[in-house]
């Protein structure tokens, strides 16, 4: 199997709390960069921006969380504008510790991401919301792992054209057995351990492998549901049956189902919660200087993320 195929397989064989369309993009981006099929040259964008102006007491801070979410996934975050749970956690902790910040606005535009780290980050959002007002704004996508964390906020807002929800977890088994047979290719696994190669892509999925994969998605799904129920003040059954059942919802649908508290733009939210006009504008936290570079790199790959 080609290197690119192996990389793409890595992306789909692991549990993700991510929209299906974006999961395919993840695999293709990783494959292109590992194989060198399409290279992206980095550009210099001048000196870093000046430090933000000192905050005044009662300030509002905006933390952008954009792109695919994953732990330490540096290749994807560098080339495709994804976010890491570690970086977002550190920035959130800094805002919680800042005595001048009264309100933290999480500016979400994410299709979700890896199950690994999602529950832990959701817990950190919940801990922050226990100390300060934390408002999650779907601007314009807060799905799957992004909603998992956002649900623990004090308040959830969806922009009018936002997509919200996709409460679910899945993984994918790729059965290449017929393709390999047609190509006259026979792969033989030499292994130790009863289930070491169970579920490999060169043969149909066995009953034992199916059961194992089901367990790998069911356990984080239950944690996902529990966190959403805790954050929204409803029962787990209400989340399973009334929060879209894995579907992505429009802003209006999400409001009707109880996934969000109001439909409102990010700008309107900031105006609503802002400190007096004599104070500095809400401070943005994050790698704003790199956003143009990331947009150009994504465009060069032919993707709209």
HUKAVEN-V25627 format. One record per residue. N is the residue number from 1. RES is the residue in three letters. PSI is psi as a letter, one per 40 degrees, with the letter a starting at -180 (none if undefined). OMEGA is omega in degrees with one decimal (* if undefined). BURIAL is I if it has 16 or more other ideal C-beta (glycine too) atoms within 10 Angstrom, else O. Layout:
# HUKAVEN-V25627
{{N/RES/PSI/OMEGA/BURIAL} {N/RES/PSI/OMEGA/BURIAL}}
This chain:
# HUKAVEN-V25627
{{1/UNK/h/-178.3/O} {2/UNK/i/-179.3/O} {3/UNK/d/-179.8/O} {4/UNK/d/179.5/I} {5/UNK/d/179.3/O} {6/UNK/d/179.9/O} {7/UNK/d/178.5/I} {8/UNK/d/179.1/I} {9/UNK/d/177.3/I} {10/UNK/d/-177.6/O} {11/UNK/d/-175.3/I} {12/UNK/e/-178.3/I} {13/UNK/e/-179.3/I} {14/UNK/i/179.3/O} {15/UNK/h/178.6/I} {16/UNK/i/167.5/I} {17/UNK/g/-166.9/I} {18/UNK/i/176.5/I} {19/UNK/i/-174.4/I} {20/UNK/d/-179.2/O} {21/UNK/d/-177.2/O} {22/UNK/d/178.0/I} {23/UNK/d/177.2/I} {24/UNK/d/178.4/O} {25/UNK/d/178.9/I} {26/UNK/d/-179.3/I} {27/UNK/d/-178.0/I} {28/UNK/d/178.2/I} {29/UNK/d/179.3/I} {30/UNK/d/-178.4/I} {31/UNK/d/-178.3/I} {32/UNK/d/-175.9/I} {33/UNK/d/178.3/I} {34/UNK/d/-177.8/O} {35/UNK/e/-177.2/O} {36/UNK/e/-178.9/O} {37/UNK/d/176.7/O} {38/UNK/h/-175.5/O} {39/UNK/i/178.2/O} {40/UNK/h/-179.6/I} {41/UNK/h/177.7/O} {42/UNK/i/-179.8/O} {43/UNK/i/176.2/O} {44/UNK/h/-177.0/O} {45/UNK/f/174.6/O} {46/UNK/a/-176.8/O} {47/UNK/i/178.7/O} {48/UNK/i/-179.2/O} {49/UNK/i/179.1/O} {50/UNK/i/179.2/O} {51/UNK/i/-179.1/O} {52/UNK/i/177.9/O} {53/UNK/i/178.8/O} {54/UNK/h/180.0/O} {55/UNK/i/175.1/I} {56/UNK/i/179.2/O} {57/UNK/h/-179.2/O} {58/UNK/e/-174.9/O} {59/UNK/i/174.3/I} {60/UNK/h/178.5/I} {61/UNK/h/-179.6/I} {62/UNK/h/177.9/I} {63/UNK/h/177.6/I} {64/UNK/h/173.7/I} {65/UNK/g/-170.9/I} {66/UNK/i/173.9/I} {67/UNK/a/-179.3/I} {68/UNK/h/-179.0/I} {69/UNK/h/178.8/I} {70/UNK/i/177.6/I} {71/UNK/h/172.2/I} {72/UNK/f/-177.5/O} {73/UNK/g/-168.7/I} {74/UNK/d/-179.1/O} {75/UNK/d/-177.8/O} {76/UNK/d/-178.3/I} {77/UNK/d/179.8/I} {78/UNK/d/-171.9/I} {79/UNK/e/-173.8/I} {80/UNK/e/174.8/I} {81/UNK/f/178.7/I} {82/UNK/i/179.1/I} {83/UNK/i/176.5/I} {84/UNK/i/177.9/I} {85/UNK/d/-178.7/I} {86/UNK/d/-178.7/O} {87/UNK/d/179.6/O} {88/UNK/d/179.6/I} {89/UNK/d/-179.6/I} {90/UNK/d/-179.6/O} {91/UNK/d/177.7/I} {92/UNK/d/-179.8/I} {93/UNK/d/179.0/O} {94/UNK/d/179.1/O} {95/UNK/d/177.4/I} {96/UNK/d/-177.6/I} {97/UNK/e/-177.8/O} {98/UNK/h/-176.5/I} {99/UNK/e/-179.5/O} {100/UNK/e/-177.2/O} {101/UNK/h/177.9/I} {102/UNK/d/-176.8/I} {103/UNK/h/177.0/I} {104/UNK/h/177.1/I} {105/UNK/h/176.7/I} {106/UNK/h/-178.1/I} {107/UNK/g/-174.0/I} {108/UNK/h/165.7/I} {109/UNK/g/-171.5/I} {110/UNK/h/175.3/I} {111/UNK/e/-176.1/I} {112/UNK/a/-178.2/I} {113/UNK/a/-174.3/I} {114/UNK/i/172.2/I} {115/UNK/d/-179.8/I} {116/UNK/h/179.1/I} {117/UNK/e/-175.9/I} {118/UNK/d/-179.7/I} {119/UNK/d/179.4/I} {120/UNK/d/178.9/O} {121/UNK/d/176.2/I} {122/UNK/d/178.6/I} {123/UNK/d/179.5/I} {124/UNK/d/175.5/I} {125/UNK/d/178.3/I} {126/UNK/d/177.7/I} {127/UNK/d/177.5/O} {128/UNK/d/-178.9/I} {129/UNK/e/176.6/I} {130/UNK/e/-177.3/O} {131/UNK/d/-176.9/O} {132/UNK/i/174.7/O} {133/UNK/h/178.8/I} {134/UNK/h/-179.2/I} {135/UNK/h/175.1/I} {136/UNK/h/178.8/I} {137/UNK/h/175.2/I} {138/UNK/h/-170.5/I} {139/UNK/g/25.9/I} {140/UNK/e/-178.2/I} {141/UNK/h/174.5/I} {142/UNK/g/-171.7/I} {143/UNK/i/172.0/I} {144/UNK/b/-176.6/I} {145/UNK/d/177.0/I} {146/UNK/d/177.9/I} {147/UNK/d/177.5/I} {148/UNK/d/-179.8/I} {149/UNK/d/-177.5/I} {150/UNK/d/-178.4/I} {151/UNK/d/-179.7/I} {152/UNK/e/179.7/I} {153/UNK/i/174.9/I} {154/UNK/d/-177.1/I} {155/UNK/i/177.5/I} {156/UNK/h/-179.6/I} {157/UNK/i/175.5/I} {158/UNK/h/172.2/I} {159/UNK/i/-175.6/I} {160/UNK/d/-179.8/O} {161/UNK/e/-176.2/O} {162/UNK/i/171.3/I} {163/UNK/h/-171.8/I} {164/UNK/i/171.6/I} {165/UNK/b/-174.2/I} {166/UNK/f/-177.4/I} {167/UNK/g/-178.1/I} {168/UNK/i/-179.5/I} {169/UNK/i/176.9/I} {170/UNK/i/170.7/I} {171/UNK/i/-173.4/I} {172/UNK/h/172.3/I} {173/UNK/h/-179.1/O} {174/UNK/h/-179.2/O} {175/UNK/h/-178.9/O} {176/UNK/e/-171.6/I} {177/UNK/d/-179.2/O} {178/UNK/d/177.6/O} {179/UNK/d/-179.3/O} {180/UNK/d/178.5/I} {181/UNK/d/179.6/O} {182/UNK/d/-179.5/O} {183/UNK/e/-179.2/O} {184/UNK/f/-177.9/O} {185/UNK/h/177.1/O} {186/UNK/h/177.3/O} {187/UNK/h/-179.1/O} {188/UNK/h/177.7/O} {189/UNK/h/172.8/O} {190/UNK/h/-171.7/O} {191/UNK/i/171.5/O} {192/UNK/h/-173.4/O} {193/UNK/h/-170.9/O} {194/UNK/d/-173.5/O} {195/UNK/e/-174.4/O} {196/UNK/d/-178.3/O} {197/UNK/e/177.9/O} {198/UNK/h/-178.3/I} {199/UNK/e/178.9/I} {200/UNK/i/-173.4/I} {201/UNK/e/-176.9/I} {202/UNK/e/179.4/I} {203/UNK/i/179.1/I} {204/UNK/i/-177.5/O} {205/UNK/h/178.9/I} {206/UNK/i/178.8/O} {207/UNK/d/-179.1/O} {208/UNK/d/178.6/O} {209/UNK/d/178.3/I} {210/UNK/d/179.9/O} {211/UNK/d/-179.6/O} {212/UNK/d/178.7/O} {213/UNK/d/177.8/I} {214/UNK/d/178.3/O} {215/UNK/d/-178.6/O} {216/UNK/d/177.9/I} {217/UNK/d/-176.5/I} {218/UNK/d/-177.1/O} {219/UNK/d/177.0/O} {220/UNK/d/176.9/I} {221/UNK/d/179.4/I} {222/UNK/d/176.3/O} {223/UNK/d/176.8/I} {224/UNK/d/-179.1/I} {225/UNK/d/-178.7/I} {226/UNK/d/179.5/O} {227/UNK/d/178.1/I} {228/UNK/d/179.0/I} {229/UNK/d/179.5/I} {230/UNK/d/-177.4/I} {231/UNK/d/-176.4/I} {232/UNK/e/177.6/I} {233/UNK/f/179.1/O} {234/UNK/i/178.2/O} {235/UNK/i/176.9/O} {236/UNK/d/178.6/O} {237/UNK/d/178.3/O} {238/UNK/d/177.8/I} {239/UNK/d/-177.9/I} {240/UNK/d/-173.1/I} {241/UNK/d/-172.5/O} {242/UNK/e/-176.7/O} {243/UNK/f/175.2/I} {244/UNK/e/177.7/I} {245/UNK/f/178.0/O} {246/UNK/e/179.6/O} {247/UNK/i/170.8/O} {248/UNK/h/-174.6/I} {249/UNK/i/171.9/I} {250/UNK/i/-179.3/I} {251/UNK/d/-179.4/I} {252/UNK/d/178.4/O} {253/UNK/d/-179.2/I} {254/UNK/d/178.2/I} {255/UNK/d/-179.5/I} {256/UNK/d/-177.7/O} {257/UNK/e/178.7/I} {258/UNK/e/179.7/O} {259/UNK/d/-180.0/I} {260/UNK/i/-177.9/I} {261/UNK/d/179.1/I} {262/UNK/i/174.3/O} {263/UNK/h/-171.9/I} {264/UNK/i/178.2/I} {265/UNK/i/176.1/I} {266/UNK/d/-178.9/I} {267/UNK/d/179.1/O} {268/UNK/d/177.6/O} {269/UNK/d/179.6/I} {270/UNK/d/178.3/I} {271/UNK/d/-178.0/O} {272/UNK/d/-174.0/O} {273/UNK/e/-172.7/O} {274/UNK/i/172.5/I} {275/UNK/i/-178.8/I} {276/UNK/i/-172.4/O} {277/UNK/e/179.1/O} {278/UNK/e/-179.7/O} {279/UNK/i/178.0/O} {280/UNK/i/176.5/O} {281/UNK/i/178.7/O} {282/UNK/h/-177.0/I} {283/UNK/h/176.1/I} {284/UNK/h/179.3/O} {285/UNK/i/177.0/I} {286/UNK/a/-173.0/I} {287/UNK/g/-176.7/I} {288/UNK/d/-177.6/O} {289/UNK/d/-177.7/O} {290/UNK/e/-173.8/O} {291/UNK/d/-179.9/O} {292/UNK/d/178.7/O} {293/UNK/d/-179.0/I} {294/UNK/d/178.9/I} {295/UNK/d/-179.6/O} {296/UNK/d/-179.4/O} {297/UNK/d/178.6/I} {298/UNK/d/179.5/I} {299/UNK/d/178.9/O} {300/UNK/d/178.4/O} {301/UNK/e/179.3/I} {302/UNK/e/-178.8/O} {303/UNK/i/168.7/O} {304/UNK/h/-173.7/O} {305/UNK/none/*/I}}
